[in-house]
Amino acid sequence: MALLDVLQKEMVTAMKARDEVRLSAVRMVKAALMKEKVDSMKELDEAAEIRVLNSLMKQRLEAAGMFRKGGREEQAAKEESELKIIESFLPAAATEEEIAAAIGAALAETGVTSLKQMGAVVSTAKAKLAGKPVDGKALADKVRARLS
């Protein structure tokens, strides 16, 4: 079932349960996906949906951090609850073993040995992990550690 259909059903469920936080988060996700669909002028594939969800998650993390820094704990908690709801729509994250295997395969495929060419390894590893949400910064840190 397409993610937009799942979101529509979740919206109905949240409305019936009068769960305002979930309803708000699901509407936000649906709006972001619809905007991406309109902007690209084509149906979204799974990779595009994951990209949009990852973007929303990153925004929520940054916002929660900024709210905490500003002493607004209640707003930070709201952002984190939205983050958990967004995460529930993502497929299972890549395991440490899968990430390590993808990095190893990317290193073998690209033949990179220096940190200057690290970007090629990261992009190849991301391509190998397509369909699974991966934190780009964490992946880059692991590649950097492997090349050091």
C-alpha positions as CSV (number, residue, x, y, z in Angstrom):
1,M,0.0,0.0,0.0
2,A,1.3,3.5,-0.9
3,L,2.5,5.6,2.0
4,L,-0.1,8.4,1.1
5,D,-2.9,5.8,1.5
6,V,-1.5,4.7,4.9
7,L,-1.3,8.3,6.0
8,Q,-4.9,8.9,5.0
9,K,-6.0,5.9,7.1
10,E,-3.8,7.1,10.0
11,M,-5.4,10.5,9.8
12,V,-8.9,9.0,10.1
13,T,-7.8,6.9,13.0
14,A,-6.3,9.8,14.8
15,M,-9.4,11.9,14.2
16,K,-11.6,9.2,15.7
17,A,-9.3,8.8,18.7
18,R,-9.1,12.6,19.1
19,D,-5.3,12.3,19.1
20,E,-4.3,15.9,18.2
21,V,-0.6,15.3,18.3
22,R,-0.7,12.3,16.0
23,L,-3.2,14.0,13.7
24,S,-1.0,17.1,13.4
25,A,2.2,15.0,12.7
26,V,0.4,12.8,10.1
27,R,-1.0,15.9,8.3
28,M,2.5,17.4,8.3
29,V,4.0,14.2,6.7
30,K,1.2,14.0,4.2
31,A,1.6,17.6,3.2
32,A,5.3,17.2,2.8
33,L,4.8,14.1,0.6
34,M,2.2,15.8,-1.5
35,K,4.4,18.9,-2.0
36,E,7.2,16.7,-3.2
37,K,4.9,14.9,-5.5
38,V,3.6,18.2,-7.0
39,D,7.2,19.6,-7.2
40,S,8.5,16.6,-9.0
41,M,5.4,16.2,-11.2
42,K,5.4,12.4,-10.9
43,E,4.4,9.7,-8.5
44,L,6.8,9.2,-5.6
45,D,8.8,6.0,-5.3
46,E,9.9,4.5,-2.0
47,A,13.3,6.2,-2.1
48,A,11.7,9.6,-2.6
49,E,9.3,9.0,0.3
50,I,12.2,8.0,2.6
51,R,14.1,11.0,1.5
52,V,11.2,13.3,2.5
53,L,10.7,11.5,5.8
54,N,14.4,11.7,6.6
55,S,14.3,15.4,5.9
56,L,11.3,15.9,8.2
57,M,13.1,13.9,10.9
58,K,16.2,16.0,10.6
59,Q,14.1,19.2,10.9
60,R,12.4,17.8,14.1
61,L,15.8,16.9,15.6
62,E,17.2,20.4,14.9
63,A,14.1,22.1,16.2
64,A,14.1,20.1,19.4
65,G,17.8,21.0,20.0
66,M,17.1,24.7,19.4
67,F,14.1,24.7,21.7
68,R,16.1,23.0,24.4
69,K,18.9,25.5,23.9
70,G,16.3,28.3,24.3
71,G,14.9,26.7,27.5
72,R,11.5,25.7,25.9
73,E,11.3,22.1,27.1
74,E,7.6,21.8,26.3
75,Q,8.2,22.6,22.6
76,A,11.2,20.3,22.4
77,A,9.1,17.5,23.8
78,K,6.4,18.2,21.1
79,E,9.0,18.0,18.4
80,E,10.4,14.8,19.7
81,S,6.9,13.2,19.9
82,E,6.4,14.2,16.2
83,L,9.8,12.7,15.4
84,K,8.6,9.3,16.9
85,I,5.5,9.4,14.8
86,I,7.5,10.2,11.6
87,E,9.9,7.3,12.5
88,S,6.9,4.9,12.6
89,F,6.3,5.4,8.9
90,L,9.9,4.6,7.9
91,P,11.1,1.0,7.1
92,A,13.4,-0.6,9.6
93,A,16.7,1.2,9.8
94,A,19.9,-0.5,8.5
95,T,21.7,-2.5,11.2
96,E,25.3,-1.9,12.1
97,E,26.3,-5.1,10.3
98,E,24.5,-4.0,7.1
99,I,26.2,-0.6,7.3
100,A,29.6,-2.2,7.8
101,A,29.1,-4.5,4.9
102,A,28.0,-1.7,2.7
103,I,31.0,0.4,3.6
104,G,33.3,-2.6,2.9
105,A,31.7,-3.2,-0.4
106,A,31.9,0.5,-1.3
107,L,35.6,0.6,-0.4
108,A,36.3,-2.5,-2.5
109,E,34.2,-1.1,-5.4
110,T,35.7,2.3,-5.5
111,G,39.3,1.4,-4.5
112,V,39.5,4.5,-2.3
113,T,42.3,4.6,0.3
114,S,42.6,8.2,1.3
115,L,40.3,10.6,3.2
116,K,40.3,13.0,0.3
117,Q,38.1,10.6,-1.7
118,M,35.8,9.7,1.2
119,G,32.7,11.2,-0.6
120,A,32.8,8.6,-3.3
121,V,32.7,5.8,-0.6
122,V,29.9,7.5,1.3
123,S,27.7,7.9,-1.8
124,T,28.4,4.3,-3.0
125,A,27.6,3.0,0.5
126,K,24.3,5.1,0.6
127,A,23.4,3.6,-2.8
128,K,23.9,0.1,-1.4
129,L,21.7,0.9,1.6
130,A,18.9,2.3,-0.6
131,G,15.5,1.6,0.9
132,K,16.8,1.7,4.4
133,P,17.0,5.0,6.3
134,V,20.6,5.8,7.2
135,D,22.0,8.9,9.0
136,G,24.4,10.4,6.5
137,K,26.6,12.0,9.2
138,A,27.0,8.7,11.1
139,L,27.8,6.9,7.9
140,A,30.4,9.5,7.0
141,D,31.9,9.1,10.5
142,K,32.2,5.4,10.1
143,V,33.8,5.7,6.6
144,R,36.2,8.2,8.0
145,A,37.1,5.9,10.9
146,R,37.6,3.0,8.4
147,L,39.9,5.0,6.2
148,S,42.0,6.4,9.0
